[in-house]
Amino acid sequence: MSTIQDLRRILGTCRTIAVVGLSPQWHRPSFFAAKYMQAHGYRIIPVNPKATDILGERCYPSVTAAAADHRIDMVDCFRRSEDIPPLAEEAIAIGARCLWLQLGVVNEAAAARARAAGLDVVMDRCVKIEHARLFGGLGWFGVNTRVISSRRPQQLPY
């Protein structure tokens, strides 16, 4: 289980995100989450073999192909749970710091393999929701972020 401190550290240090399964369709959750993160200063590297360009960035057919052109900090997976093991292996091979599995995506074996290789692993959480909860002022709108503190949240420098 990722703690609030872990999530803050990961989101504060992983600034280049390869989004596996990023859809070019504006109404899909992957597009919405990636656009939000891009608007908050993160570099988004789309990984989708069926597209050529998403959010103004060149698409790559695989994480390995993307890593040939970019230093990738986080591999954010919008794929089914059974598709995760090869993605975890790619994340390990390219030297990523974090493997992030989106809401509803859980694969304990792949997570254990990635952790053993030194990667941070976050499962069954949305990167956009966690960023908004911890850094984006979501609590100012009356949403219960489950973060109890007398200190104002630290804002990321972007």
Helices and strands as residue ranges (DSSP letters): H 4-13, E 16-20, H 29-39, E 43-47, E 53-54, E 57-58, H 63-69, E 74-77, G 81-83, H 84-94, E 98-101, H 108-116, E 120-122, H 127-134, G 138-141
